[in-house]
Structure formats: structure tokens, C-alpha cells
């Protein structure tokens, strides 16, 4: 028996339209999972979905949903309550949830306003917490399932302008640990991945993101193993979704390349 296999498991992945979410969806499909993916951008989500189907799959496409014999994608803005509710209603029984949807945004502490707090925490904390709660209340998470949240090593290693981002992820880590305690009787696990810098367009074109190349070079020196790739995080996600991690809960895996 391959304990890393996801065959027979149905997994929800949010933020699947790009980056870590996209790579996780593609790799989970390769490991045999049946996927329900969601994201806000319909074009990019469709690009992810088209990479999930096996040769010969017939895809049925609606305005907000696509299906194949194994997979479903649904365009959803998790900030909009009605859209989140519709997503939960459409979900099948789940064996795993991977919360990849999230945002970053450096902002010095003295410039933080209430709208900034609401925006950052709304997407990075409120959305995954509320979505998880709704799924649990609808009894759509099977016993023995696995829940995974994406955090950051910035909760331990602060950086200039990172107060809001790090704060939202630190809150998510605390929530995950409490969730693990509350769900342990059902064998449901809850864990986090604390990722370091992962390859993004900012690295390819630093000037486009208002980051000077000299500053970027100094930052990259903090990663002696180099910056991460989305697929490297996705591999760890497969472990947490699989039975290989069934004795691990309430923890956070540091993936910082340092």
C-alpha cells in the first residue's frame, strides 16, 4: 500500500488559480485525488482545471463551474458570504481541505488603517476560518480527514512592513492548533505549512514590484538553499493530505530553505 497515494480521497483546494494552489491541485491529481478546486479568477482557474483532466476526459463547462469525470472547479470569491455558502452547498463529502487562498502586502506599521486590517485579515484569516466552520457545520468533512493552512516563516522571522501579513498568518496558526484539539476525537487533523519566499513574478521582474535589485539580492542571501518553488510546497501538501501523516496534527512545518 502506498501511504502517499490520494486515490479515493476527495480534496478541496482554494486559491487554485495560481502559485502554490495550482501546483498543489496538479500534483494531487497526479497522486490520484478527486479534486474540487476554487479561485476568484475564472481564466486562471480554467487553466488549472484544464491541466487536471486525464487524456480522453470530456469537460462540461458552465459560466462558473467546470466538471470532468473526476474533478470540479468553481469560481468563488470567498470574501462574499453568499458565494462561500453556495460553494459549501455544492461540495461533496471531503477527505481534505487545502487553504491556499491568500494575499501579501507590505505596509509599515505607522500607515496601517482599519480598511487595511479588514482587507488583509478578511482574506488571510476570516475566509479560511469561516469556510472551515461552514464545512464542519454541514458535516461535509469525513472522519480521518486532513485540513492544511498556508502560513509563513515571517510569523517567526519578522520583516519590515510585514506586521499585517505576519499577524494574519500567526492568528491562522493559533486557530489551526485549537482546531486540531477540537477535532481530534474524529481523527481529523489540522496543520500548517510555514513557507519562506517562494518563486513569484516579483523575483523575475523586481522593478515591476517596486523592489530594487540590490535590496532583493540582500533578501535572497537569507536563503542558502535558494528560494522555494511552488511545487516544493505542493509535495509537502501531498504528505499532509495522505495517510502518511495520520499521526501528525496541531503542528506547523517550516519550509524556509535556511
C-alpha positions as CSV (number, residue, x, y, z in Angstrom):
1,X,0.0,0.0,0.0
2,X,1.3,3.4,-1.0
3,X,0.6,5.6,2.0
4,X,1.3,8.7,0.0
5,X,-1.5,7.9,-2.5
6,X,-4.5,10.1,-2.6
7,X,-6.6,7.6,-4.6
8,X,-10.1,7.5,-3.2
9,X,-9.7,10.9,-1.4
10,X,-11.8,14.0,-2.4
11,X,-10.0,17.3,-1.6
12,X,-11.0,20.9,-1.7
13,X,-8.2,23.3,-2.7
14,X,-8.8,27.1,-2.5
15,X,-6.7,29.6,-4.4
16,X,-6.1,27.0,-7.1
17,X,-5.9,29.6,-9.9
18,X,-2.2,30.2,-9.5
19,X,1.0,29.6,-7.5
20,X,1.1,27.1,-4.7
21,X,-2.7,26.3,-5.1
22,X,-2.3,25.5,-8.8
23,X,0.8,23.3,-8.3
24,X,-0.9,21.5,-5.4
25,X,-4.0,20.8,-7.5
26,X,-2.0,19.4,-10.4
27,X,0.2,17.2,-8.1
28,X,-2.7,16.0,-6.0
29,X,-4.5,14.9,-9.2
30,X,-1.4,13.0,-10.3
31,X,-1.4,11.2,-6.9
32,X,-5.0,10.1,-7.6
33,X,-7.2,12.6,-5.7
34,X,-10.6,13.7,-6.8
35,X,-10.5,17.5,-6.7
36,X,-12.8,20.3,-6.1
37,X,-10.9,23.5,-6.9
38,X,-11.8,27.1,-6.5
39,X,-10.4,30.6,-7.1
40,X,-11.6,34.1,-7.9
41,X,-10.1,34.4,-11.4
42,X,-12.1,32.4,-13.9
43,X,-9.5,32.4,-16.7
44,X,-6.6,31.3,-14.5
45,X,-8.8,28.7,-12.7
46,X,-9.8,27.3,-16.0
47,X,-6.1,27.0,-16.9
48,X,-5.5,25.0,-13.8
49,X,-8.6,22.8,-14.4
50,X,-7.5,22.0,-17.9
51,X,-4.3,20.5,-16.5
52,X,-6.1,18.2,-14.2
53,X,-8.1,16.1,-16.7
54,X,-6.8,12.8,-18.0
55,X,-6.5,12.1,-21.7
56,X,-9.9,11.4,-23.1
57,X,-11.8,13.3,-20.3
58,X,-14.8,15.2,-21.6
59,X,-15.2,18.5,-19.8
60,X,-18.5,20.2,-19.2
61,X,-18.1,24.0,-18.8
62,X,-20.7,26.3,-17.3
63,X,-20.3,30.1,-16.5
64,X,-18.9,29.4,-13.0
65,X,-18.3,25.7,-12.9
66,X,-16.4,23.1,-14.8
67,X,-16.5,19.3,-14.4
68,X,-14.7,16.2,-15.6
69,X,-15.3,12.6,-14.6
70,X,-13.1,13.2,-11.6
71,X,-12.8,16.9,-10.9
72,X,-14.8,20.0,-10.4
73,X,-13.8,23.7,-10.5
74,X,-16.0,26.6,-9.2
75,X,-15.3,30.3,-9.4
76,X,-15.7,31.7,-5.9
77,X,-14.9,34.9,-4.1
78,X,-14.5,33.8,-0.5
79,X,-15.0,37.3,0.7
80,X,-18.6,37.3,-0.5
81,X,-20.7,35.4,2.0
82,X,-23.3,34.2,-0.5
83,X,-20.6,32.8,-2.8
84,X,-19.0,31.0,0.1
85,X,-22.3,29.5,1.1
86,X,-23.0,28.4,-2.5
87,X,-19.6,26.7,-2.6
88,X,-20.2,24.8,0.6
89,X,-23.6,23.6,-0.6
90,X,-22.0,22.3,-3.8
91,X,-19.3,20.4,-2.0
92,X,-19.3,16.6,-1.8
93,X,-18.1,14.8,1.3
94,X,-14.4,15.8,1.7
95,X,-11.3,13.9,2.9
96,X,-9.1,17.0,2.9
97,X,-9.0,20.8,2.6
98,X,-6.0,22.8,1.5
99,X,-6.4,26.5,2.2
100,X,-4.1,28.2,-0.4
101,X,-6.1,31.4,-1.0
102,X,-4.3,34.4,0.5
103,X,-2.6,37.8,-0.2
104,X,0.5,39.6,0.8
105,X,1.2,43.3,1.0
106,X,4.0,45.1,2.8
107,X,2.9,48.1,4.8
108,X,4.8,49.9,7.5
109,X,3.1,49.8,10.9
110,X,2.6,53.6,11.2
111,X,0.5,53.6,8.0
112,X,-1.9,50.8,8.9
113,X,-5.6,51.8,8.9
114,X,-8.8,49.9,9.7
115,X,-9.5,49.2,6.0
116,X,-6.0,47.7,5.6
117,X,-6.6,45.4,8.6
118,X,-10.1,44.4,7.3
119,X,-8.7,43.6,3.9
120,X,-5.7,41.5,5.0
121,X,-7.4,39.6,7.8
122,X,-10.6,39.2,5.7
123,X,-8.8,37.1,3.1
124,X,-6.0,35.5,5.1
125,X,-7.8,34.7,8.3
126,X,-11.6,35.3,8.2
127,X,-12.1,33.4,4.9
128,X,-10.4,30.1,5.8
129,X,-11.8,30.2,9.3
130,X,-15.4,30.8,8.2
131,X,-15.2,28.3,5.3
132,X,-13.9,25.6,7.6
133,X,-16.7,26.3,10.1
134,X,-19.4,26.1,7.4
135,X,-18.0,22.9,6.1
136,X,-17.9,21.4,9.6
137,X,-21.5,22.5,10.4
138,X,-22.7,21.0,7.1
139,X,-21.0,17.7,8.1
140,X,-19.1,17.6,4.8
141,X,-15.7,16.7,6.3
142,X,-15.2,12.9,6.8
143,X,-13.7,11.4,9.9
144,X,-10.0,11.0,9.5
145,X,-9.8,13.9,7.1
146,X,-6.9,16.4,6.9
147,X,-7.0,20.2,6.9
148,X,-4.0,22.3,5.9
149,X,-3.4,26.0,6.1
150,X,-0.7,28.1,4.4
151,X,1.3,30.2,6.9
152,X,4.7,31.8,6.6
153,X,8.1,31.8,8.4
154,X,7.5,35.6,8.8
155,X,5.5,34.7,11.9
156,X,8.9,33.8,13.5
157,X,11.2,36.0,11.4
158,X,9.7,39.5,11.1
159,X,10.5,41.8,8.3
160,X,9.9,45.5,7.7
161,X,6.4,46.2,6.6
162,X,5.1,42.7,7.4
163,X,3.0,43.4,10.5
164,X,-0.4,42.8,9.0
165,X,0.6,39.8,6.8
166,X,2.5,38.1,9.6
167,X,-0.2,38.9,12.1
168,X,-2.9,37.4,9.9
169,X,-0.9,34.2,9.5
170,X,0.1,34.0,13.2
171,X,-3.6,34.1,14.0
172,X,-4.2,31.3,11.5
173,X,-1.6,29.1,13.1
174,X,-3.2,29.6,16.6
175,X,-6.6,28.7,15.1
176,X,-5.2,25.6,13.4
177,X,-3.8,24.3,16.7
178,X,-7.1,24.9,18.5
179,X,-9.0,23.3,15.6
180,X,-6.7,20.2,15.9
181,X,-7.7,19.9,19.5
182,X,-11.4,20.2,18.9
183,X,-11.4,17.7,16.0
184,X,-9.1,15.0,17.4
185,X,-12.0,12.8,18.6
186,X,-13.0,12.4,14.9
187,X,-9.5,11.7,13.8
188,X,-9.4,14.9,11.8
189,X,-6.0,16.6,11.6
190,X,-5.2,20.3,11.3
191,X,-1.7,21.6,10.4
192,X,0.1,24.5,8.8
193,X,3.0,24.9,6.4
194,X,5.2,27.9,7.2
195,X,6.7,28.7,3.8
196,X,9.6,31.1,3.1
197,X,10.0,33.1,0.0
198,X,8.5,31.1,-3.0
199,X,9.3,32.0,-6.6
200,X,6.9,34.7,-7.9
201,X,6.9,37.3,-10.7
202,X,8.4,39.7,-8.2
203,X,11.6,37.7,-8.4
204,X,11.7,37.6,-12.1
205,X,11.0,41.4,-12.5
206,X,11.8,43.1,-9.3
207,X,11.5,46.6,-10.8
208,X,7.8,45.9,-11.7
209,X,7.1,45.4,-8.0
210,X,8.9,48.5,-6.7
211,X,11.7,46.4,-5.2
212,X,15.2,47.4,-6.1
213,X,17.5,44.7,-7.4
214,X,20.1,45.4,-4.7
215,X,17.5,45.0,-1.9
216,X,16.3,41.8,-3.5
217,X,19.8,40.4,-3.6
218,X,20.3,41.1,0.1
219,X,17.0,39.4,0.9
220,X,17.8,36.3,-1.2
221,X,21.0,35.8,0.8
222,X,18.8,34.8,3.7
223,X,18.0,31.6,1.7
224,X,21.2,29.5,1.4
225,X,19.2,26.7,-0.2
226,X,17.7,29.2,-2.6
227,X,14.1,30.4,-2.8
228,X,11.3,27.8,-3.0
229,X,9.3,26.7,-5.9
230,X,5.5,26.2,-5.7
231,X,5.9,22.5,-6.5
232,X,8.1,22.0,-3.5
233,X,5.4,23.3,-1.2
234,X,2.9,21.1,-3.1
235,X,4.9,18.0,-2.4
236,X,4.7,18.7,1.4
237,X,0.9,19.2,0.9
238,X,0.6,15.8,-0.6
239,X,2.2,14.4,2.6
240,X,-0.3,16.2,4.8
241,X,-3.3,15.1,2.7
242,X,-2.1,11.5,2.7
243,X,-2.4,8.7,5.3
244,X,1.4,9.0,5.8
245,X,0.7,12.0,8.1
246,X,-2.2,10.5,10.0
247,X,-0.3,10.8,13.3
248,X,0.5,14.5,12.9
249,X,-1.8,17.3,14.0
250,X,-1.6,20.7,15.5
251,X,1.8,21.4,14.1
252,X,3.5,23.8,11.6
253,X,6.1,22.6,9.2
254,X,8.8,25.2,8.5
255,X,9.9,25.3,4.8
256,X,12.3,28.2,4.6
257,X,15.3,26.9,2.7
258,X,17.6,28.2,5.5
